[in-house]
């Protein structure tokens, strides 16, 4: 699972996400940038509900931590991410 910020996405990362069908949550103003039928793009509620099944979350930006705190403020992932960031 990965929270993607539009300003920091490499072609290699996109290729891996498509091939591995890793769940993606778009963060920011994507517009037409990430329109790919091959990506496993999920809605925020669906994405964060998957955390309950032991999925790990990656992000390519600090801004992903804010979303994590909004949807899962009591999760270990948010608590540790916030602690290590600060």
Beta strands, then each sheet from edge to edge (+ up, - down):
strand 1: 2-5
strand 2: 23-27
strand 3: 40-41
strand 4: 58-59
sheet 1: 3+ 2+ 1+ 4+
end
